[in-house]
Amino acid sequence: MGNRGMEDLIPLVNKLQDAFSSIGQSCHLDLPQIAVVGGQSAGKSSVLENFVGRDFLPRGSGIVTRRPLILQLIFSKTEYAEFLHCKSKKFTDFDEVRQEIEAETDRVTGTNKGISPVPINLRVYSPHVLNLTLIDLPGITKVPVGDQPQDIEYQIKDMILQFISRESSLILAVTPANMDLANSDALKMAKEVDPQGLRTIGVITKLDLMDEGTDARDILENKLLPLRRGYIGVVNRSQKDIEGKKDIRAALAAERKFFLSHPAYRHIADRMGTPHLQKVLNQQLTNHIRETLPSLRSKLQSQLLSLEKEVEEYKNFRPDDPTRKTKALLQMVQQFGVDFEKRIEGSGDQVDTLELSGGARINRIFHERFPFELVKMEFDEKDLRREISYAIKNIHGIRTGLFTPDLAFEAIVKKQVVKLKEPCLKCVDLVIQELINTVRQCTSKLGSYPKLREETERIVTTYIREREGKTKDQILLLIDIELSYINTNHEDFIGFANAQQRSTQLNKKRAIPNQGEILVIRRGWLTINNISIMKGGSKEYWFVLTAESLSWYKDEEEKEKKYMLPLDNLKIRDVEKGFMSNKHVFAIFNTEQRNVYKDLRQIELACDSQEDVDSWKASFLRAGVYPEKDQVENEDGAQENTFSMDPQLERQVETIRNLVDSYVGIINKSIRDLMPKTIMHLMINNTKDFIHSELLAYLYSSADQNSLMEESADQAQRRDDMLRMYHALKEALHIIGDISTSTVSTPVPPPVDDAWLQSGSSPTPQRRPTSTVLPPGRPPAVRGPTPGPPLIPAPTGSLSSFVAPPIPSRPGPQNVFAANNDPFSAPPQIPSRPARIPPGIPPGVPRRPPAAPNRPTIIRPAEPSLLD
């Protein structure tokens, strides 16, 4: 016989889990744990065993459960058990499970009643259980026996609190009926962790062992010592029944017969017994499931709404419909054109915040990479001066020239202008690469139709390559135009007279520092990569670059300056990235072989990306710090003679050098302006126009519409999955609705006055100890009239003792119950309700005559039982 209530819940939970499995999700119901708490031999293990419906836990007298048993019930088609400490073995005989629990307990705690907080983990797989966790805890004890430590009471309480403190645990506070309920440690511990009483259920066991003439009716009716969720009485099998292998089914029948036949309980028999306890616990599980349904429903509804728009398109979807294919082709080509234009021109929607893309990268090529390449190519002072001197000498020939020749200026200028071709063509290649990347990004939306995507990429890329040739031809034409005529009448050209004076003016400017506000060119974080290892290796600083110096600070507040480096005689060179480093590095060094910073000949500066390196290099160019030439300079004797041989030649070289510098600056300015315009006109704008006006025609001519719009297998699978998910979500929502209507949520009982559980202040009557010596043959007391509330106020003070001191006199009206000189009497009952003696007095405690106690006493006479 299993737990029928639990078995009724199993199909409901399985339906929910099947519904969630169909949409590829797990249904986290997280059902609560059920923990049994109580004193030794209170019947905790029997209560737990009856809930599961199987006979498998050790039972006996004294302390039997000496280690916590964490019992995980797992729904499965086959029935077996396994322990965490021996996973490889499956137990199908539950007698073997009991023996293994006893053996594992003795292995850790010994055989002399020792205890241990180390739990035994047991999993029971069965088709008759829910996924639940049940916890069987050692009984609360006061006095150590055997190998138990002196603080056994506190150890067990700490162990129990560890398990029942979880908000998701239900607490079964088990108290035997033949023990004073007011002294129940189980109820007091439950009160500590559950002050509202929402998850505590009182369980009264051993009702069949109470003295004749006594009963627990008031407790079970929740009138005396009330709990919010009340009490449930159960009658477990006796030790004799267990040893005699009495079946659980027969035990439950005997329990039912007991409650129906007992005169004190027959009117509440439907609310007593193990089946009712199972029903109450299963109702708690049902309540928990119902409480989780709103969040599950909300989750499913949000998923359903997110799918509905796409599913709406697929509901009447016919893959082979030519009308749909034509419409889809037109829409996709149009969308591709819009996306391409947005990526190039920039747009406020769908902004990439992680990296530059499309038009932003092309802009960086135009205004950072291209100017940097121009300057890197152009400035090499020594080579230029040597070439000018050779040109002057070769033009004069055998004669000694008295004047500076114009032809030398023209030859040098043309040579410098020809050098512009390489960076210009490189700029076109970089822009083409970005355009092709942009096309690939835009065609990612055509992934549903791989043939269409492939053809679109091929046609547009081919067109870009065609435009590449025309663009490069146009740029070379621009440079050839510059070479065809050297316009020395240009308004920005310095002229011959100014060229001679320019060097002295520059020297004066360099000698007189700028007293005005210094222009800050750039600020940002850089890492100095080559600080000595003793000082911690690389370190990050906040750098500030101005037209005159490079400074670095501790942080961006710029309060603590670390160093300021003047820019005179500085140049930039590339440094290879380290084997273990992911940073990109460049270096600053002094052309006169001096230390740049402390004992360093060069400072290595590191950035996170190559883009940052290029950007910083462009900023250094604006400050007048140029890159080092790639080739090794050949400083031979001829070069030295060039500058020292003839002062007149030196003056002529300086003059032409200034003229060349001025004219090449004009050419560079013109090229930097015309290059972006040429590329935009001949390549980028033409490509946009082609996509908008001609791409569709090219697509139609390249292949037939059916092959272009052939759907990919992935897309067909995605559509099927989406439709299946949509229907599964609707089914899951329908199941949740069914569960909501087919199950009933039990409301939480109203709060009760459970102040009697407050430790140290319980005003409830205490039973006399079993050691009370009175005449053994004393007859049972006769039932007296039910008195009203006593008029005597309750005394304050500790009630931890079993014996209250005798009270010689009391104010107030006297009646037959007023005087009491018995030293074993307890303080009076709470004045708000009549009191009766709690019925669970152990056997052997004699009853008092009605005139002796100082509190109202009601004792029912013994009635013949059907079980006798």
C-alpha positions in Angstrom: 0.0 0.0 0.0 1.4 3.3 -0.9 0.5 6.9 -0.3 -2.7 7.3 -2.4 -2.6 11.1 -2.1 0.9 11.2 -3.5 0.0 8.8 -6.3 -2.8 11.1 -7.3 -0.3 14.0 -7.6 2.1 12.0 -9.7 0.1 12.2 -13.0 -0.4 15.9 -12.5 3.4 16.6 -12.0 4.3 14.2 -14.8 1.9 16.1 -17.2 3.6 19.4 -16.3 7.1 17.9 -16.7 6.1 16.3 -20.1 4.8 19.7 -21.3 8.0 21.4 -20.4 10.2 18.7 -21.8 8.4 19.1 -25.1 9.6 22.7 -25.3 13.1 21.7 -24.2 12.9 23.1 -20.7 13.0 21.7 -17.2 10.1 22.3 -14.8 11.5 23.4 -11.5 8.8 22.7 -9.0 11.3 22.3 -6.1 8.9 20.5 -3.8 9.4 21.1 -0.1 11.3 18.8 2.2 9.5 17.0 5.0 11.4 16.7 8.3 10.2 14.8 11.4 11.3 16.2 14.7 10.6 14.8 18.2 11.9 13.1 21.2 13.4 9.6 21.4 10.9 6.8 20.6 8.2 9.3 19.7 7.4 7.4 16.5 9.2 9.6 14.0 10.5 6.9 11.8 7.1 5.2 11.8 5.3 8.4 10.7 7.8 8.9 7.9 7.6 5.3 6.8 3.8 5.4 6.7 4.0 8.5 4.5 6.1 6.6 2.0 4.0 3.5 2.3 7.0 1.1 2.6 8.5 -0.7 5.6 12.3 0.0 5.5 13.5 2.1 8.5 15.1 0.6 11.6 12.8 0.7 14.7 13.2 -0.2 18.3 13.4 1.2 21.9 15.9 3.9 22.9 17.8 5.9 20.4 17.6 4.0 17.1 18.0 6.8 14.5 21.6 8.0 15.4 22.4 9.7 12.1 20.2 12.0 9.9 18.7 10.0 7.0 18.1 12.1 3.9 15.6 10.1 1.9 15.2 11.3 -1.7 12.1 9.9 -3.4 12.5 9.9 -7.2 9.7 9.0 -9.6 10.8 6.1 -11.8 9.1 3.2 -13.7 11.0 0.6 -11.7 11.3 0.3 -7.9 14.6 0.1 -6.2 16.8 1.9 -3.7 20.5 3.0 -3.7 22.8 4.6 -1.2 25.2 7.4 -1.9 28.0 5.5 -0.1 27.5 2.5 -2.4 26.2 3.8 -5.6 27.0 0.7 -7.6 24.6 -1.5 -5.7 20.8 -1.4 -6.3 18.5 -2.7 -3.5 15.2 -4.2 -4.5 14.5 -5.9 -1.1 13.6 -3.2 1.5 14.7 -5.4 4.4 18.2 -5.2 3.0 17.8 -1.4 2.9 17.0 -1.4 6.7 20.0 -3.6 7.3 22.3 -1.4 5.3 21.1 1.7 7.2 21.8 0.0 10.5 25.3 -1.2 9.3 26.2 2.3 7.9 25.1 3.9 11.2 27.2 1.5 13.3 30.2 2.0 10.9 30.4 5.8 11.7 28.9 5.9 15.3 29.9 2.5 16.7 27.5 0.1 18.4 27.2 1.8 21.8 24.5 4.4 21.0 26.9 7.1 19.6 25.5 9.7 17.3 26.9 11.6 14.2 25.8 14.6 12.2 27.0 13.0 9.0 23.9 12.1 7.1 23.1 8.8 5.3 21.8 9.6 1.8 19.2 7.1 0.5 17.4 7.4 -2.9 14.2 5.4 -3.5 13.1 5.1 -7.1 9.5 4.1 -7.5 6.4 4.6 -9.7 4.4 5.4 -6.6 6.3 8.6 -5.3 6.8 12.2 -6.1 10.2 13.8 -6.3 10.5 14.6 -2.6 13.1 14.8 0.1 12.2 13.3 3.5 14.5 13.7 6.5 14.5 11.3 9.5 16.3 13.0 12.4 17.7 11.6 15.6 15.4 12.0 18.6 15.9 14.8 21.1 17.5 13.5 24.3 18.6 15.1 27.5 20.9 12.6 29.2 23.9 11.0 27.5 24.2 7.3 27.5 26.8 4.9 26.1 29.3 6.6 23.9 27.3 9.8 23.6 29.0 13.1 24.4 28.1 15.2 27.5 26.5 17.9 25.2 24.4 15.4 23.4 21.3 17.6 23.8 22.8 20.6 22.1 24.5 18.6 19.4 21.1 17.0 18.4 19.3 20.4 18.5 21.9 22.0 16.3 21.7 19.1 13.9 17.9 19.4 13.7 17.9 23.2 13.3 20.2 22.8 10.4 17.6 20.8 8.5 14.3 22.6 9.6 15.5 26.2 9.1 15.0 26.0 5.3 11.9 28.0 4.3 10.9 25.2 2.0 10.8 22.5 4.6 7.6 21.2 6.3 8.0 20.3 9.9 6.2 17.3 11.5 6.5 17.9 15.2 6.0 14.4 16.7 5.0 14.1 20.3 3.7 10.9 22.0 0.3 11.2 23.7 1.7 9.8 27.0 4.1 12.8 27.4 3.3 16.3 28.5 2.7 18.4 25.4 3.7 21.6 27.1 7.3 20.2 27.4 7.5 19.2 23.7 11.0 20.2 22.5 9.9 19.4 19.0 7.2 22.1 19.1 9.5 24.7 20.7 12.2 24.1 18.1 9.6 24.4 15.3 8.4 27.7 16.8 12.0 29.0 16.7 12.3 28.5 12.9 8.6 29.0 12.1 7.2 31.6 14.4 4.1 32.1 12.2 3.3 28.3 12.4 2.8 28.2 8.6 4.8 25.0 8.0 4.5 23.2 11.3 2.0 20.3 11.8 1.6 18.7 15.2 1.5 14.8 15.1 0.4 13.0 18.3 1.4 9.3 18.4 0.8 6.5 20.8 -2.8 7.4 21.5 -3.5 3.8 22.1 -1.0 3.7 25.1 -2.8 6.4 27.2 -4.1 5.4 30.6 -7.7 4.3 30.8 -10.0 7.2 31.5 -7.7 9.7 29.8 -7.7 11.0 26.2 -6.2 13.7 24.0 -9.4 15.0 22.7 -8.8 18.7 23.6 -5.4 18.6 22.1 -6.6 17.0 18.9 -9.5 19.5 18.7 -6.8 22.2 18.9 -8.4 23.7 22.0 -5.6 23.0 24.5 -2.1 24.2 23.5 -3.3 25.2 20.0 -1.2 25.2 16.8 -2.0 27.2 13.7 -2.2 24.0 11.6 -3.5 21.9 14.4 -2.7 18.3 15.4 -3.2 15.0 13.8 -3.4 11.8 15.8 -1.9 8.6 14.5 -1.5 5.1 15.8 1.6 3.3 14.6 2.5 -0.3 14.8 3.8 -1.5 18.1 7.3 -3.1 18.4 5.5 -6.5 18.7 3.6 -5.8 15.4 6.9 -4.8 13.7 8.6 -8.0 14.9 5.6 -10.0 13.9 5.8 -8.5 10.3 2.4 -6.9 10.6 1.5 -5.5 7.2 1.1 -1.7 6.8 -2.3 -2.2 5.2 -3.5 -4.2 8.3 -1.9 -1.5 10.6 -3.8 1.2 8.8 -7.1 -0.8 9.2 -6.4 -1.2 12.9 -5.7 2.5 13.2 -9.0 3.3 11.5 -10.9 0.9 13.8 -9.3 2.5 16.9 -10.4 6.1 16.0 -14.0 5.0 15.0 -14.5 2.9 18.1 -13.0 5.3 20.7 -15.7 7.5 22.2 -13.4 10.5 22.5 -12.2 10.4 18.9 -15.1 8.9 16.9 -16.5 12.4 16.0 -13.2 13.5 14.6 -12.1 10.1 13.1 -12.2 11.6 9.6 -9.5 14.1 10.7 -7.3 11.5 12.4 -4.9 8.8 11.3 -2.1 8.2 8.8 -4.3 8.6 5.7 -5.4 12.1 6.9 -1.8 13.0 7.6 -0.9 11.9 4.1 -3.8 14.0 2.8 -2.7 17.1 4.7 0.9 16.8 3.5 -0.2 16.1 -0.1 -2.4 19.2 0.1 0.7 21.2 1.1 2.5 19.8 -1.9 -0.5 20.7 -4.1 -0.5 24.2 -2.6 3.2 24.5 -3.4 2.6 23.3 -7.0 -0.2 25.8 -7.4 2.0 28.6 -6.0 4.6 27.9 -8.6 2.0 27.9 -11.5 1.7 31.7 -11.9 5.4 32.2 -12.4 5.5 29.2 -14.8 2.5 30.6 -16.7 4.0 34.0 -16.9 7.3 32.6 -18.3 5.4 30.5 -20.9 3.2 33.4 -21.9 6.2 35.7 -22.5 7.8 33.1 -24.7 4.5 32.6 -26.6 4.2 36.3 -27.3 7.7 36.5 -28.6 7.0 33.7 -31.0 3.6 34.8 -32.2 4.8 37.4 -34.8 7.1 34.9 -36.5 4.6 32.1 -36.3 1.9 34.2 -37.9 4.0 34.3 -41.0 4.6 30.6 -40.9 1.0 29.5 -40.3 -0.1 29.7 -43.9 3.4 29.3 -45.3 3.8 27.4 -48.6 7.4 27.0 -49.6 6.7 26.5 -53.3 4.3 29.4 -53.8 5.9 31.5 -56.6 4.0 34.6 -55.4 5.6 34.3 -52.0 9.1 33.8 -53.6 8.8 36.9 -55.8 7.7 39.0 -52.8 10.4 37.6 -50.6 13.1 38.2 -53.2 12.0 41.9 -53.7 11.8 42.5 -50.0 15.2 41.0 -49.3 17.1 42.8 -52.1 15.5 46.1 -51.0 16.4 45.4 -47.3 20.0 44.6 -48.4 20.3 48.0 -50.1 18.9 49.8 -47.0 21.2 47.9 -44.7 24.3 48.6 -46.9 23.5 52.3 -47.0 22.9 52.5 -43.3 26.2 50.9 -42.5 28.0 53.3 -44.8 26.2 56.5 -44.0 25.6 55.7 -40.4 22.3 55.2 -38.6 20.8 55.6 -35.1 19.2 52.2 -35.1 21.1 48.9 -34.4 24.3 50.7 -33.5 27.3 48.5 -32.9 28.8 49.5 -29.6 31.6 46.9 -29.6 33.7 47.9 -32.6 33.9 50.2 -35.6 32.2 49.0 -38.7 31.3 50.1 -42.2 31.4 53.9 -42.7 33.2 54.5 -39.4 36.1 52.3 -40.4 36.4 53.9 -43.9 36.4 57.3 -42.2 39.3 56.2 -40.0 41.2 55.0 -43.2 40.6 58.4 -44.8 41.6 60.6 -41.9 44.1 58.5 -39.8 45.7 55.7 -41.8 46.1 57.6 -45.1 47.7 60.8 -43.6 50.0 58.6 -41.5 51.1 56.7 -44.6 51.7 60.0 -46.4 53.9 61.4 -43.7 55.7 58.1 -43.1 56.6 58.1 -46.8 57.5 61.8 -47.1 59.8 62.7 -44.3 63.4 61.5 -44.4 65.5 64.5 -44.0 69.0 63.1 -44.6 68.0 61.2 -47.8 66.2 64.3 -49.1 69.2 66.6 -48.6 71.6 64.1 -50.2 69.3 63.8 -53.2 69.1 67.6 -53.5 72.9 68.0 -53.4 73.3 65.3 -56.0 70.7 66.9 -58.2 72.4 70.4 -58.0 75.8 68.9 -58.8 74.6 66.9 -61.7 72.7 69.9 -63.2 75.9 72.0 -63.0 77.9 69.3 -64.5 81.6 70.1 -64.8 80.9 73.8 -64.1 80.8 75.3 -60.7 77.3 76.8 -60.3 76.9 80.3 -58.9 73.1 80.2 -58.7 70.6 77.7 -57.3 69.1 75.7 -60.3 65.3 75.6 -60.8 65.6 72.2 -62.5 66.9 70.6 -59.2 63.8 71.8 -57.4 61.6 70.4 -60.1 63.3 67.0 -60.3 63.2 66.6 -56.5 59.5 67.7 -56.3 58.5 65.2 -59.1 60.3 62.4 -57.3 58.5 63.2 -54.1 55.1 63.4 -55.9 55.6 60.0 -57.6 56.1 58.5 -54.1 52.5 59.4 -53.3 51.2 56.7 -55.6 51.9 53.8 -53.2 50.0 55.1 -50.1 47.1 56.3 -52.4 46.7 52.8 -53.9 47.0 51.2 -50.5 44.2 53.5 -49.3 42.0 52.2 -52.1 42.7 48.6 -51.2 41.8 49.2 -47.5 38.5 50.8 -48.5 37.7 47.9 -50.8 38.3 45.4 -48.1 36.0 47.3 -45.8 33.3 47.5 -48.5 33.5 43.7 -49.0 33.2 43.1 -45.3 30.2 45.4 -45.1 28.5 43.5 -48.0 29.1 40.2 -46.1 27.6 41.6 -42.9 24.5 42.8 -44.8 24.0 39.5 -46.6 23.9 37.7 -43.3 20.1 38.4 -43.2 19.8 36.4 -46.4 21.0 33.2 -44.6 17.6 31.5 -45.1 18.3 31.4 -48.8 21.9 30.3 -49.3 21.8 30.5 -53.1 20.5 34.1 -53.0 23.1 35.1 -50.5 25.9 33.6 -52.5 24.8 35.2 -55.7 24.2 38.6 -54.1 27.7 38.6 -52.6 29.3 37.5 -55.9 27.5 40.1 -58.0 28.2 43.1 -55.6 31.8 42.0 -54.9 32.5 41.7 -58.7 31.1 45.2 -59.2 33.3 46.6 -56.4 36.3 45.0 -58.1 35.3 46.6 -61.4 35.1 50.0 -59.7 38.5 49.4 -58.1 40.3 49.5 -61.4 38.5 52.8 -62.4 39.2 54.4 -59.1 42.9 53.5 -59.1 43.2 54.8 -62.7 41.5 58.1 -61.6 43.9 58.5 -58.6 47.0 57.8 -60.7 45.6 60.3 -63.2 45.4 62.9 -60.4 49.1 62.3 -59.5 50.1 62.5 -63.2 48.3 65.8 -63.4 50.3 67.1 -60.5 53.5 65.9 -62.2 52.6 67.5 -65.5 53.0 71.1 -64.3 54.8 72.5 -61.2 52.9 75.6 -60.3 55.3 77.8 -58.5 52.8 80.7 -58.6 50.5 78.9 -56.1 49.3 81.3 -53.5 50.6 79.0 -50.7 54.0 78.5 -52.2 56.7 80.4 -50.2 58.9 81.4 -53.2 62.6 81.7 -53.6 63.2 84.7 -51.4 61.2 83.4 -48.5 62.9 80.0 -48.7 66.3 81.5 -47.9 65.0 83.1 -44.7 62.8 80.3 -43.5 65.5 78.3 -41.7 66.6 81.3 -39.5 62.9 82.0 -38.7 62.4 78.4 -37.7 65.4 78.5 -35.5 64.2 81.6 -33.8 60.8 80.0 -33.2 62.4 76.9 -31.7 64.5 79.1 -29.4 61.6 81.1 -28.0 59.0 78.8 -26.3 55.3 79.4 -26.8 54.1 81.4 -23.8 50.4 81.1 -24.7 48.1 78.2 -24.0 49.5 74.9 -25.0 47.3 72.9 -27.4 46.5 69.4 -26.1 46.4 67.0 -29.0 45.3 63.9 -27.2 44.7 62.3 -23.8 44.3 58.6 -23.0 45.6 55.5 -21.2 48.8 53.8 -22.4 51.0 51.1 -20.9 54.7 51.6 -20.6 55.9 48.2 -21.5 59.6 48.2 -20.7 59.8 49.4 -17.1 62.3 47.2 -15.3 61.0 43.9 -13.9 62.1 44.9 -10.4 59.6 47.7 -10.5 56.7 45.5 -11.5 57.2 45.3 -15.3 54.6 47.1 -17.5 52.5 49.8 -15.9 49.5 51.8 -17.1 49.5 55.7 -17.0 47.3 58.5 -18.2 49.2 60.2 -21.1 48.7 63.8 -22.3 50.2 64.8 -25.7 50.6 68.5 -26.6 52.4 70.2 -29.4 55.6 70.5 -27.3 55.7 67.6 -24.9 54.4 64.1 -23.9 53.5 63.9 -20.2 52.1 61.0 -18.1 50.2 61.0 -14.9 49.1 58.4 -12.3 45.4 58.8 -13.3 43.0 60.9 -15.4 42.7 63.5 -12.7 46.2 64.8 -13.9 47.2 65.8 -10.4 50.3 63.5 -9.9 52.6 64.0 -12.9 55.2 61.2 -13.3 57.3 62.7 -16.1 57.2 65.3 -19.0 59.2 64.4 -22.1 59.9 67.2 -24.7 59.2 66.2 -28.3 62.5 67.6 -29.8 64.4 65.0 -31.8 61.8 62.2 -31.1 60.7 59.7 -33.6 58.4 56.6 -33.6 59.2 53.1 -34.6 57.2 49.9 -34.6 57.9 47.1 -32.0 57.0 43.5 -32.5 54.3 42.1 -30.2 55.6 40.0 -27.4 55.1 36.2 -27.4 53.0 36.2 -24.3 51.4 39.6 -24.7 48.1 40.4 -26.5 48.9 44.2 -26.6 50.1 46.1 -29.7 53.3 48.1 -29.1 55.1 51.1 -30.6 58.2 52.9 -29.3 59.4 56.6 -29.0 63.2 57.2 -29.3 65.7 60.0 -29.6 67.4 60.4 -32.9 70.6 61.7 -31.2 71.0 58.4 -29.3 70.1 60.0 -25.9 68.2 58.4 -23.1 64.5 59.2 -23.4 63.4 58.4 -19.8 65.8 57.6 -17.0 68.2 54.9 -18.4 65.9 53.9 -21.3 66.9 54.6 -24.9 63.3 54.2 -25.9 59.9 54.0 -24.3 57.7 51.2 -25.5 54.0 52.2 -25.4 51.3 49.5 -25.6 47.7 49.7 -26.6 44.9 47.1 -26.6 44.3 47.1 -30.4 46.1 48.0 -33.6 43.4 50.6 -34.2 44.5 52.5 -31.0 48.2 52.3 -32.1 47.3 53.8 -35.5 45.3 56.5 -33.8 48.1 57.4 -31.4 50.6 57.5 -34.3 48.4 59.9 -36.2 48.2 62.1 -33.1 52.0 62.1 -32.8 52.2 63.2 -36.4 50.1 66.2 -35.6 52.6 67.0 -32.8 55.5 66.7 -35.2 56.8 63.3 -34.1 57.4 61.3 -37.3 58.0 57.6 -37.9 61.4 56.2 -38.5 62.2 55.1 -42.1 62.2 51.4 -42.7 65.5 51.2 -44.5 68.8 51.5 -42.7 70.4 54.9 -43.3 73.7 54.7 -45.1 75.9 57.2 -43.4 79.0 56.9 -45.5 81.8 59.4 -46.2 80.2 60.9 -49.3 77.2 62.0 -47.2 79.4 63.7 -44.7 81.2 65.5 -47.5 77.9 66.6 -49.0 77.2 68.8 -46.0 80.7 69.9 -45.1 82.3 70.3 -48.5 81.0 73.7 -49.7 79.1 76.3 -47.7 77.6 77.7 -50.9 76.3 74.3 -51.8 74.9 73.9 -48.3 72.9 77.2 -48.7 71.6 76.0 -52.1 70.5 72.7 -50.6 68.8 74.4 -47.7 67.0 76.8 -50.1 65.7 74.0 -52.4 64.9 71.9 -49.3 62.5 74.7 -48.1 61.0 75.1 -51.6 60.4 71.3 -51.9 58.9 71.2 -48.4 56.5 74.0 -49.2 55.4 72.6 -52.6 55.1 69.0 -51.4 53.0 70.3 -48.5 50.6 71.9 -51.1 50.5 68.6 -53.1 49.8 66.5 -49.9 47.0 68.9 -48.8 45.4 68.6 -52.2 45.8 64.8 -52.4 44.4 64.3 -48.8 41.4 66.3 -49.9 40.8 64.7 -53.3 41.4 61.0 -52.3 38.3 60.6 -50.1 36.2 62.5 -52.7 37.4 60.3 -55.5 36.9 57.0 -53.7 33.4 58.1 -52.5 32.3 59.2 -56.0 33.8 56.4 -58.1 33.4 53.5 -55.7 31.1 53.9 -52.7 28.3 56.0 -54.2 28.5 53.9 -57.4 28.1 50.7 -55.5 25.1 52.1 -53.6 23.5 53.1 -56.8 24.2 49.7 -58.4 22.6 47.9 -55.4 19.5 50.0 -55.6 19.0 50.0 -59.3 20.7 47.1 -61.0 21.3 44.3 -58.5 17.8 42.8 -58.9 18.2 42.6 -62.7 21.6 40.9 -62.3 20.1 38.4 -59.9 17.3 37.5 -62.3 19.7 37.1 -65.2 22.1 34.9 -63.1 19.6 32.2 -62.1 15.9 31.4 -62.1 13.8 32.5 -59.2 13.1 29.0 -57.9 16.7 28.1 -57.4 17.5 31.5 -55.9 14.7 31.3 -53.4 15.4 27.6 -52.5 15.1 27.5 -48.7 18.0 26.1 -46.7 17.5 22.9 -44.7 18.4 24.9 -41.5 15.6 27.4 -42.2 13.1 24.7 -42.8 14.1 22.9 -39.6 13.9 26.3 -37.7 10.4 26.9 -39.0 9.3 23.4 -38.0 10.9 23.8 -34.6 9.2 27.2 -34.1 5.8 25.9 -35.0 6.3 22.8 -32.7 7.5 25.1 -29.9 4.5 27.3 -30.4 2.0 24.5 -30.1 3.9 22.9 -27.2 3.8 26.3 -25.3 0.0 26.5 -25.9 -0.4 22.9 -24.7 1.7 23.6 -21.6 -0.4 26.7 -20.8 -3.6 24.5 -21.3 -2.2 21.9 -18.8 -1.4 24.6 -16.3 -5.0 25.9 -16.7 -6.3 22.4 -16.1 -4.2 22.0 -13.0 -5.4 25.3 -11.7 -9.0 24.3 -12.1 -8.7 20.6 -11.1 -6.8 21.2 -7.8 -7.9 23.1 -4.8 -5.7 25.4 -2.8 -6.2 25.1 1.0 -6.2 28.4 2.7 -3.8 29.0 5.5 -5.5 28.6 8.9 -5.9 31.8 10.9 -3.2 32.5 13.6 -3.8 31.1 17.1 -2.6 32.1 20.5 0.6 30.0 20.7 2.2 32.0 23.4 2.5 28.7 25.4 5.4 27.8 23.1 7.5 30.8 24.3 10.3 29.3 26.2 10.4 30.0 29.9 6.9 31.6 30.1 4.5 28.8 29.5 1.4 29.2 31.7 0.1 25.8 30.8 -0.4 23.1 33.4 2.4 20.7 34.0 1.8 17.0 34.7 3.1 15.5 37.8 6.2 13.4 37.5 5.9 9.6 37.5 7.8 9.4 40.8 4.8 10.9 42.7 4.1 8.6 45.7 0.4 8.2 46.4 -1.7 5.3 47.5 -1.5 2.8 44.7 -5.1 1.6 44.9 -6.6 5.1 44.7 -9.7 5.0 42.5 -10.1 7.2 39.5 -11.5 10.7 40.2 -15.2 11.3 39.5 -16.1 13.8 36.8 -17.0 17.1 38.3 -18.9 20.0 36.9 -17.1 22.0 34.2 -15.9 25.2 36.0 -15.5 28.6 34.5 -12.2 30.4 34.2 -10.4 30.8 37.5 -10.4 34.2 38.9 -6.9 33.8 40.4 -4.2 35.6 38.3 -1.4 33.5 37.0 1.9 33.8 38.9 5.0 34.8 36.9 8.3 33.0 37.1 10.0 29.9 35.6 8.0 26.8 35.0 11.0 24.6 34.1 10.6 22.6 37.3 8.0 19.9 37.6 7.1 21.0 41.2 5.5 24.4 42.0 6.0 25.7 45.6 2.9 25.5 47.8 0.8 28.6 48.0 -0.4 29.3 51.5 -3.1 31.8 50.7 -4.6 33.6 47.7 -6.8 36.7 47.4 -10.1 36.4 45.6 -13.2 34.4 46.0 -12.9 30.9 47.5 -14.5 27.8 46.1 -13.9 24.2 46.1 -11.1 24.6 43.6 -9.5 27.6 45.2 -7.3 26.1 47.9 -4.4 23.9 47.2 -1.7 22.8 49.5 -0.5 20.0 47.4 3.2 20.6 46.6 2.9 18.8 43.2 0.3 21.1 41.8 1.0 23.3 38.9 0.2 27.1 38.4 -3.3 27.9 37.3 -4.5 27.8 33.7 -4.7 30.8 31.4 -7.7 32.8 32.6 -9.2 33.2 29.1 -10.3 29.5 28.7 -11.3 26.6 30.9 -8.6 24.1 31.5 -8.5 20.3 31.5 -5.7 18.1 32.5 -3.7 17.2 29.4 -4.5 13.6 28.8 -1.1 12.2 28.0 -0.1 11.4 31.6 2.2 8.4 31.7 0.9 5.1 33.3 1.2 4.9 37.0 0.5 8.6 37.8 -2.5 8.6 40.2 -5.3 11.0 39.8 -6.2 13.8 42.3 -9.6 14.2 44.0 -11.6 17.1 42.6 -11.2 19.3 45.7 -7.4 19.2 45.9 -6.0 21.0 42.7 -5.9 24.8 42.3 -7.0 24.6 38.7 -10.1 23.3 36.9 -9.8 19.7 36.2 -11.9 17.5 33.9 -11.2 13.8 33.8 -13.4 11.6 31.7 -14.3 8.2 33.1 -13.1 5.1 31.4 -15.4 3.6 28.9 -15.2 0.2 27.4 -13.3 0.1 24.1 -14.1 -2.0 21.1 -10.5 -2.9 20.9 -10.4 -4.4 24.5 
